[in-house]
Amino acid sequence: MKKYSVVLFDLDDTLSDPKIGITKSVQCALQNLDIFEMDLHKLELKKYLLSFI
């Protein structure tokens, strides 16, 4: 197996759109706190974080 010295992540929509993965991660974290939200559109990261401000 080849070892890599560098790993790059593209999180700004240039090569990929990470929104769904990040949103599902937020959903999973909330479920661990017994907060269940099944609608991923309600958990879109910007809207979700802005609701706390």
N, CA, C and O atoms as a Tripos MOL2 file, in Angstrom:
@<TRIPOS>MOLECULE
protein
  212   211    53     0     0
PROTEIN
NO_CHARGES

@<TRIPOS>ATOM
      1 N           0.8480   -1.1780    0.0000 N.3       1 MET1
      2 CA          0.0000    0.0000    0.0000 C.3       1 MET1
      3 C           0.8930    1.2410    0.0000 C.2       1 MET1
      4 O           1.8310    1.3440    0.7910 O.2       1 MET1
      5 N           0.5950    2.1600   -0.8790 N.am      2 LYS2
      6 CA          1.3860    3.3800   -1.0050 C.3       2 LYS2
      7 C           1.0470    4.3580    0.1250 C.2       2 LYS2
      8 O          -0.1230    4.5770    0.4400 O.2       2 LYS2
      9 N           2.0720    4.9340    0.7190 N.am      3 LYS3
     10 CA          1.8620    5.9350    1.7670 C.3       3 LYS3
     11 C           1.9300    7.3190    1.1440 C.2       3 LYS3
     12 O           2.7800    7.5960    0.2970 O.2       3 LYS3
     13 N           1.0370    8.1670    1.5710 N.am      4 TYR4
     14 CA          0.9830    9.5370    1.0720 C.3       4 TYR4
     15 C           1.5350   10.4850    2.1230 C.2       4 TYR4
     16 O           1.3030   10.3020    3.3180 O.2       4 TYR4
     17 N           2.2570   11.4860    1.6800 N.am      5 SER5
     18 CA          2.7900   12.4740    2.6190 C.3       5 SER5
     19 C           1.8670   13.6780    2.7620 C.2       5 SER5
     20 O           1.9890   14.4490    3.7140 O.2       5 SER5
     21 N           0.9460   13.8390    1.8180 N.am      6 VAL6
     22 CA          0.0410   14.9830    1.8380 C.3       6 VAL6
     23 C          -1.3580   14.5180    1.4420 C.2       6 VAL6
     24 O          -1.5240   13.7180    0.5220 O.2       6 VAL6
     25 N          -2.3520   15.0300    2.1480 N.am      7 VAL7
     26 CA         -3.7500   14.7850    1.8000 C.3       7 VAL7
     27 C          -4.4230   16.1480    1.7180 C.2       7 VAL7
     28 O          -4.3490   16.9370    2.6600 O.2       7 VAL7
     29 N          -5.0710   16.4220    0.6100 N.am      8 LEU8
     30 CA         -5.7530   17.7030    0.4150 C.3       8 LEU8
     31 C          -7.2540   17.4990    0.4870 C.2       8 LEU8
     32 O          -7.7840   16.5100   -0.0210 O.2       8 LEU8
     33 N          -7.9310   18.4380    1.1190 N.am      9 PHE9
     34 CA         -9.3800   18.4130    1.1900 C.3       9 PHE9
     35 C          -9.9230   19.6310    0.4590 C.2       9 PHE9
     36 O          -9.4510   20.7490    0.6680 O.2       9 PHE9
     37 N         -10.9090   19.4160   -0.3900 N.am     10 ASP10
     38 CA        -11.5480   20.5000   -1.1240 C.3      10 ASP10
     39 C         -12.9400   20.6930   -0.5390 C.2      10 ASP10
     40 O         -13.8290   19.8720   -0.7630 O.2      10 ASP10
     41 N         -13.1310   21.7630    0.2020 N.am     11 LEU11
     42 CA        -14.4210   21.9930    0.8450 C.3      11 LEU11
     43 C         -15.0800   23.2860    0.3920 C.2      11 LEU11
     44 O         -15.9450   23.8170    1.0880 O.2      11 LEU11
     45 N         -14.6840   23.7940   -0.7580 N.am     12 ASP12
     46 CA        -15.2630   25.0600   -1.2150 C.3      12 ASP12
     47 C         -16.0140   24.9230   -2.5370 C.2      12 ASP12
     48 O         -16.1630   25.9040   -3.2660 O.2      12 ASP12
     49 N         -16.4800   23.7390   -2.8470 N.am     13 ASP13
     50 CA        -17.2880   23.4560   -4.0480 C.3      13 ASP13
     51 C         -16.5060   23.5280   -5.3520 C.2      13 ASP13
     52 O         -17.1190   23.5230   -6.4190 O.2      13 ASP13
     53 N         -15.1770   23.5950   -5.3100 N.am     14 THR14
     54 CA        -14.4060   23.6290   -6.5440 C.3      14 THR14
     55 C         -14.4420   22.2690   -7.2270 C.2      14 THR14
     56 O         -14.7470   22.1760   -8.4160 O.2      14 THR14
     57 N         -14.1350   21.2290   -6.4870 N.am     15 LEU15
     58 CA        -14.1290   19.8740   -7.0380 C.3      15 LEU15
     59 C         -15.3120   19.0450   -6.5630 C.2      15 LEU15
     60 O         -15.7860   18.1610   -7.2770 O.2      15 LEU15
     61 N         -15.7800   19.3280   -5.3740 N.am     16 SER16
     62 CA        -16.8950   18.5600   -4.8270 C.3      16 SER16
     63 C         -17.7440   19.4560   -3.9370 C.2      16 SER16
     64 O         -17.3250   20.5410   -3.5330 O.2      16 SER16
     65 N         -18.9410   18.9790   -3.6440 N.am     17 ASP17
     66 CA        -19.8510   19.7120   -2.7680 C.3      17 ASP17
     67 C         -19.9770   18.9330   -1.4620 C.2      17 ASP17
     68 O         -20.6570   17.9070   -1.4290 O.2      17 ASP17
     69 N         -19.3470   19.3890   -0.3960 N.am     18 PRO18
     70 CA        -19.3540   18.6410    0.8610 C.3      18 PRO18
     71 C         -20.6000   18.8770    1.7160 C.2      18 PRO18
     72 O         -20.7200   18.3150    2.8040 O.2      18 PRO18
     73 N         -21.5300   19.7070    1.2280 N.am     19 LYS19
     74 CA        -22.6660   20.1200    2.0570 C.3      19 LYS19
     75 C         -23.4510   18.9310    2.5980 C.2      19 LYS19
     76 O         -23.7900   18.9150    3.7820 O.2      19 LYS19
     77 N         -23.7460   17.9450    1.7750 N.am     20 ILE20
     78 CA        -24.5730   16.8240    2.2360 C.3      20 ILE20
     79 C         -23.8430   16.0220    3.3070 C.2      20 ILE20
     80 O         -24.4620   15.5890    4.2780 O.2      20 ILE20
     81 N         -22.5460   15.8200    3.1470 N.am     21 GLY21
     82 CA        -21.7860   15.0810    4.1590 C.3      21 GLY21
     83 C         -21.6980   15.8240    5.4700 C.2      21 GLY21
     84 O         -21.8340   15.2270    6.5380 O.2      21 GLY21
     85 N         -21.4720   17.1190    5.3980 N.am     22 ILE22
     86 CA        -21.3990   17.9360    6.6150 C.3      22 ILE22
     87 C         -22.7630   17.9860    7.2900 C.2      22 ILE22
     88 O         -22.8550   17.9000    8.5150 O.2      22 ILE22
     89 N         -23.8160   18.1230    6.4990 N.am     23 THR23
     90 CA        -25.1680   18.1820    7.0460 C.3      23 THR23
     91 C         -25.5290   16.8700    7.7370 C.2      23 THR23
     92 O         -26.1320   16.8810    8.8100 O.2      23 THR23
     93 N         -25.1640   15.7410    7.1290 N.am     24 LYS24
     94 CA        -25.4410   14.4440    7.7580 C.3      24 LYS24
     95 C         -24.6140   14.2590    9.0280 C.2      24 LYS24
     96 O         -25.0610   13.5990    9.9660 O.2      24 LYS24
     97 N         -23.4220   14.8310    9.0670 N.am     25 SER25
     98 CA        -22.5980   14.7740   10.2790 C.3      25 SER25
     99 C         -23.2540   15.5590   11.4130 C.2      25 SER25
    100 O         -23.2620   15.1120   12.5600 O.2      25 SER25
    101 N         -23.8010   16.7280   11.0880 N.am     26 VAL26
    102 CA        -24.5320   17.5240   12.0850 C.3      26 VAL26
    103 C         -25.7460   16.7430   12.5680 C.2      26 VAL26
    104 O         -26.0380   16.7240   13.7630 O.2      26 VAL26
    105 N         -26.4580   16.0950   11.6390 N.am     27 GLN27
    106 CA        -27.6270   15.3010   11.9920 C.3      27 GLN27
    107 C         -27.2320   14.1740   12.9570 C.2      27 GLN27
    108 O         -27.9300   13.9320   13.9410 O.2      27 GLN27
    109 N         -26.1370   13.4980   12.6850 N.am     28 CYS28
    110 CA        -25.6640   12.4060   13.5410 C.3      28 CYS28
    111 C         -25.2820   12.9210   14.9280 C.2      28 CYS28
    112 O         -25.6160   12.3010   15.9380 O.2      28 CYS28
    113 N         -24.5900   14.0440   14.9750 N.am     29 ALA29
    114 CA        -24.2000   14.6280   16.2650 C.3      29 ALA29
    115 C         -25.4320   15.0010   17.0860 C.2      29 ALA29
    116 O         -25.4650   14.7750   18.2950 O.2      29 ALA29
    117 N         -26.4380   15.5670   16.4370 N.am     30 LEU30
    118 CA        -27.6690   15.9260   17.1440 C.3      30 LEU30
    119 C         -28.3990   14.6890   17.6560 C.2      30 LEU30
    120 O         -28.9530   14.7080   18.7550 O.2      30 LEU30
    121 N         -28.4030   13.6110   16.8660 N.am     31 GLN31
    122 CA        -29.0530   12.3770   17.3020 C.3      31 GLN31
    123 C         -28.3840   11.8230   18.5530 C.2      31 GLN31
    124 O         -29.0530   11.2470   19.4100 O.2      31 GLN31
    125 N         -27.0670   11.9930   18.6640 N.am     32 ASN32
    126 CA        -26.3640   11.5580   19.8730 C.3      32 ASN32
    127 C         -26.7820   12.3680   21.0900 C.2      32 ASN32
    128 O         -26.5940   11.9250   22.2230 O.2      32 ASN32
    129 N         -27.3440   13.5460   20.8670 N.am     33 LEU33
    130 CA        -27.8590   14.3970   21.9440 C.3      33 LEU33
    131 C         -29.3700   14.2560   22.0980 C.2      33 LEU33
    132 O         -30.0130   15.0580   22.7750 O.2      33 LEU33
    133 N         -29.9330   13.2180   21.4550 N.am     34 ASP34
    134 CA        -31.3820   12.9600   21.4670 C.3      34 ASP34
    135 C         -32.1880   14.0890   20.8500 C.2      34 ASP34
    136 O         -33.3050   14.3710   21.2830 O.2      34 ASP34
    137 N         -31.6240   14.7320   19.8420 N.am     35 ILE35
    138 CA        -32.3300   15.7420   19.0570 C.3      35 ILE35
    139 C         -32.4690   15.1640   17.6570 C.2      35 ILE35
    140 O         -31.4760   15.0220   16.9420 O.2      35 ILE35
    141 N         -33.6860   14.8310   17.2610 N.am     36 PHE36
    142 CA        -33.9010   14.1470   15.9950 C.3      36 PHE36
    143 C         -34.5150   15.0940   14.9710 C.2      36 PHE36
    144 O         -35.6250   15.5920   15.1580 O.2      36 PHE36
    145 N         -33.8000   15.3310   13.9170 N.am     37 GLU37
    146 CA        -34.2700   16.1580   12.8040 C.3      37 GLU37
    147 C         -34.0260   15.3730   11.5260 C.2      37 GLU37
    148 O         -32.8800   15.1710   11.1250 O.2      37 GLU37
    149 N         -35.0990   14.9340   10.8910 N.am     38 MET38
    150 CA        -34.9670   14.0900    9.7070 C.3      38 MET38
    151 C         -34.8490   14.8980    8.4220 C.2      38 MET38
    152 O         -34.3440   14.3920    7.4200 O.2      38 MET38
    153 N         -35.3060   16.1430    8.4370 N.am     39 ASP39
    154 CA        -35.2740   16.9720    7.2330 C.3      39 ASP39
    155 C         -33.8950   17.6110    7.0910 C.2      39 ASP39
    156 O         -33.5570   18.5440    7.8200 O.2      39 ASP39
    157 N         -33.1020   17.1020    6.1470 N.am     40 LEU40
    158 CA        -31.7450   17.6090    5.9690 C.3      40 LEU40
    159 C         -31.7240   19.0560    5.5090 C.2      40 LEU40
    160 O         -30.7510   19.7640    5.7640 O.2      40 LEU40
    161 N         -32.7730   19.5110    4.8400 N.am     41 HIS41
    162 CA        -32.8180   20.9050    4.3900 C.3      41 HIS41
    163 C         -32.8520   21.8620    5.5830 C.2      41 HIS41
    164 O         -32.3180   22.9690    5.5100 O.2      41 HIS41
    165 N         -33.4760   21.4360    6.6750 N.am     42 LYS42
    166 CA        -33.5020   22.2710    7.8740 C.3      42 LYS42
    167 C         -32.1390   22.3260    8.5490 C.2      42 LYS42
    168 O         -31.8620   23.2330    9.3340 O.2      42 LYS42
    169 N         -31.2920   21.3550    8.2420 N.am     43 LEU43
    170 CA        -29.9840   21.2860    8.8850 C.3      43 LEU43
    171 C         -28.8560   21.8310    8.0240 C.2      43 LEU43
    172 O         -27.6860   21.6450    8.3580 O.2      43 LEU43
    173 N         -29.1790   22.4940    6.9290 N.am     44 GLU44
    174 CA        -28.1110   23.0550    6.1090 C.3      44 GLU44
    175 C         -27.2310   23.9080    7.0020 C.2      44 GLU44
    176 O         -27.7250   24.7070    7.7970 O.2      44 GLU44
    177 N         -25.9490   23.7370    6.8700 N.am     45 LEU45
    178 CA        -24.9960   24.2700    7.8320 C.3      45 LEU45
    179 C         -25.1430   25.7640    8.0910 C.2      45 LEU45
    180 O         -25.1630   26.1860    9.2470 O.2      45 LEU45
    181 N         -25.2430   26.5640    7.0500 N.am     46 LYS46
    182 CA        -25.3220   28.0150    7.2530 C.3      46 LYS46
    183 C         -26.5730   28.3880    8.0360 C.2      46 LYS46
    184 O         -26.5130   29.1680    8.9870 O.2      46 LYS46
    185 N         -27.7000   27.8280    7.6330 N.am     47 LYS47
    186 CA        -28.9460   28.1560    8.3180 C.3      47 LYS47
    187 C         -28.9120   27.6670    9.7600 C.2      47 LYS47
    188 O         -29.3740   28.3620   10.6650 O.2      47 LYS47
    189 N         -28.3700   26.4840    9.9730 N.am     48 TYR48
    190 CA        -28.3250   25.9110   11.3130 C.3      48 TYR48
    191 C         -27.4310   26.7320   12.2340 C.2      48 TYR48
    192 O         -27.8250   27.0480   13.3570 O.2      48 TYR48
    193 N         -26.2470   27.0770   11.7780 N.am     49 LEU49
    194 CA        -25.3350   27.8430   12.6170 C.3      49 LEU49
    195 C         -25.8420   29.2540   12.8660 C.2      49 LEU49
    196 O         -25.6540   29.7950   13.9560 O.2      49 LEU49
    197 N         -26.4810   29.8540   11.8770 N.am     50 LEU50
    198 CA        -26.9900   31.2140   12.0500 C.3      50 LEU50
    199 C         -28.1340   31.2750   13.0530 C.2      50 LEU50
    200 O         -28.3900   32.3290   13.6350 O.2      50 LEU50
    201 N         -28.8240   30.1590   13.2610 N.am     51 SER51
    202 CA        -29.9360   30.1670   14.2050 C.3      51 SER51
    203 C         -29.4560   30.3330   15.6470 C.2      51 SER51
    204 O         -30.2490   30.6930   16.5170 O.2      51 SER51
    205 N         -28.1780   30.0780   15.9160 N.am     52 PHE52
    206 CA        -27.6500   30.2310   17.2700 C.3      52 PHE52
    207 C         -27.1380   31.6390   17.5430 C.2      52 PHE52
    208 O         -26.8320   31.9760   18.6870 O.2      52 PHE52
    209 N         -27.0440   32.4550   16.5120 N.am     53 ILE53
    210 CA        -26.4910   33.8010   16.6860 C.3      53 ILE53
    211 C         -27.5960   34.7970   16.9930 C.2      53 ILE53
    212 O         -27.3240   35.9850   17.1720 O.2      53 ILE53
@<TRIPOS>BOND
     1     1     2 1
     2     2     3 1
     3     3     4 2
     4     3     5 am
     5     5     6 1
     6     6     7 1
     7     7     8 2
     8     7     9 am
     9     9    10 1
    10    10    11 1
    11    11    12 2
    12    11    13 am
    13    13    14 1
    14    14    15 1
    15    15    16 2
    16    15    17 am
    17    17    18 1
    18    18    19 1
    19    19    20 2
    20    19    21 am
    21    21    22 1
    22    22    23 1
    23    23    24 2
    24    23    25 am
    25    25    26 1
    26    26    27 1
    27    27    28 2
    28    27    29 am
    29    29    30 1
    30    30    31 1
    31    31    32 2
    32    31    33 am
    33    33    34 1
    34    34    35 1
    35    35    36 2
    36    35    37 am
    37    37    38 1
    38    38    39 1
    39    39    40 2
    40    39    41 am
    41    41    42 1
    42    42    43 1
    43    43    44 2
    44    43    45 am
    45    45    46 1
    46    46    47 1
    47    47    48 2
    48    47    49 am
    49    49    50 1
    50    50    51 1
    51    51    52 2
    52    51    53 am
    53    53    54 1
    54    54    55 1
    55    55    56 2
    56    55    57 am
    57    57    58 1
    58    58    59 1
    59    59    60 2
    60    59    61 am
    61    61    62 1
    62    62    63 1
    63    63    64 2
    64    63    65 am
    65    65    66 1
    66    66    67 1
    67    67    68 2
    68    67    69 am
    69    69    70 1
    70    70    71 1
    71    71    72 2
    72    71    73 am
    73    73    74 1
    74    74    75 1
    75    75    76 2
    76    75    77 am
    77    77    78 1
    78    78    79 1
    79    79    80 2
    80    79    81 am
    81    81    82 1
    82    82    83 1
    83    83    84 2
    84    83    85 am
    85    85    86 1
    86    86    87 1
    87    87    88 2
    88    87    89 am
    89    89    90 1
    90    90    91 1
    91    91    92 2
    92    91    93 am
    93    93    94 1
    94    94    95 1
    95    95    96 2
    96    95    97 am
    97    97    98 1
    98    98    99 1
    99    99   100 2
   100    99   101 am
   101   101   102 1
   102   102   103 1
   103   103   104 2
   104   103   105 am
   105   105   106 1
   106   106   107 1
   107   107   108 2
   108   107   109 am
   109   109   110 1
   110   110   111 1
   111   111   112 2
   112   111   113 am
   113   113   114 1
   114   114   115 1
   115   115   116 2
   116   115   117 am
   117   117   118 1
   118   118   119 1
   119   119   120 2
   120   119   121 am
   121   121   122 1
   122   122   123 1
   123   123   124 2
   124   123   125 am
   125   125   126 1
   126   126   127 1
   127   127   128 2
   128   127   129 am
   129   129   130 1
   130   130   131 1
   131   131   132 2
   132   131   133 am
   133   133   134 1
   134   134   135 1
   135   135   136 2
   136   135   137 am
   137   137   138 1
   138   138   139 1
   139   139   140 2
   140   139   141 am
   141   141   142 1
   142   142   143 1
   143   143   144 2
   144   143   145 am
   145   145   146 1
   146   146   147 1
   147   147   148 2
   148   147   149 am
   149   149   150 1
   150   150   151 1
   151   151   152 2
   152   151   153 am
   153   153   154 1
   154   154   155 1
   155   155   156 2
   156   155   157 am
   157   157   158 1
   158   158   159 1
   159   159   160 2
   160   159   161 am
   161   161   162 1
   162   162   163 1
   163   163   164 2
   164   163   165 am
   165   165   166 1
   166   166   167 1
   167   167   168 2
   168   167   169 am
   169   169   170 1
   170   170   171 1
   171   171   172 2
   172   171   173 am
   173   173   174 1
   174   174   175 1
   175   175   176 2
   176   175   177 am
   177   177   178 1
   178   178   179 1
   179   179   180 2
   180   179   181 am
   181   181   182 1
   182   182   183 1
   183   183   184 2
   184   183   185 am
   185   185   186 1
   186   186   187 1
   187   187   188 2
   188   187   189 am
   189   189   190 1
   190   190   191 1
   191   191   192 2
   192   191   193 am
   193   193   194 1
   194   194   195 1
   195   195   196 2
   196   195   197 am
   197   197   198 1
   198   198   199 1
   199   199   200 2
   200   199   201 am
   201   201   202 1
   202   202   203 1
   203   203   204 2
   204   203   205 am
   205   205   206 1
   206   206   207 1
   207   207   208 2
   208   207   209 am
   209   209   210 1
   210   210   211 1
   211   211   212 2
@<TRIPOS>SUBSTRUCTURE
     1 MET1         2 RESIDUE 1 A MET
     2 LYS2         6 RESIDUE 1 A LYS
     3 LYS3        10 RESIDUE 1 A LYS
     4 TYR4        14 RESIDUE 1 A TYR
     5 SER5        18 RESIDUE 1 A SER
     6 VAL6        22 RESIDUE 1 A VAL
     7 VAL7        26 RESIDUE 1 A VAL
     8 LEU8        30 RESIDUE 1 A LEU
     9 PHE9        34 RESIDUE 1 A PHE
    10 ASP10       38 RESIDUE 1 A ASP
    11 LEU11       42 RESIDUE 1 A LEU
    12 ASP12       46 RESIDUE 1 A ASP
    13 ASP13       50 RESIDUE 1 A ASP
    14 THR14       54 RESIDUE 1 A THR
    15 LEU15       58 RESIDUE 1 A LEU
    16 SER16       62 RESIDUE 1 A SER
    17 ASP17       66 RESIDUE 1 A ASP
    18 PRO18       70 RESIDUE 1 A PRO
    19 LYS19       74 RESIDUE 1 A LYS
    20 ILE20       78 RESIDUE 1 A ILE
    21 GLY21       82 RESIDUE 1 A GLY
    22 ILE22       86 RESIDUE 1 A ILE
    23 THR23       90 RESIDUE 1 A THR
    24 LYS24       94 RESIDUE 1 A LYS
    25 SER25       98 RESIDUE 1 A SER
    26 VAL26      102 RESIDUE 1 A VAL
    27 GLN27      106 RESIDUE 1 A GLN
    28 CYS28      110 RESIDUE 1 A CYS
    29 ALA29      114 RESIDUE 1 A ALA
    30 LEU30      118 RESIDUE 1 A LEU
    31 GLN31      122 RESIDUE 1 A GLN
    32 ASN32      126 RESIDUE 1 A ASN
    33 LEU33      130 RESIDUE 1 A LEU
    34 ASP34      134 RESIDUE 1 A ASP
    35 ILE35      138 RESIDUE 1 A ILE
    36 PHE36      142 RESIDUE 1 A PHE
    37 GLU37      146 RESIDUE 1 A GLU
    38 MET38      150 RESIDUE 1 A MET
    39 ASP39      154 RESIDUE 1 A ASP
    40 LEU40      158 RESIDUE 1 A LEU
    41 HIS41      162 RESIDUE 1 A HIS
    42 LYS42      166 RESIDUE 1 A LYS
    43 LEU43      170 RESIDUE 1 A LEU
    44 GLU44      174 RESIDUE 1 A GLU
    45 LEU45      178 RESIDUE 1 A LEU
    46 LYS46      182 RESIDUE 1 A LYS
    47 LYS47      186 RESIDUE 1 A LYS
    48 TYR48      190 RESIDUE 1 A TYR
    49 LEU49      194 RESIDUE 1 A LEU
    50 LEU50      198 RESIDUE 1 A LEU
    51 SER51      202 RESIDUE 1 A SER
    52 PHE52      206 RESIDUE 1 A PHE
    53 ILE53      210 RESIDUE 1 A ILE
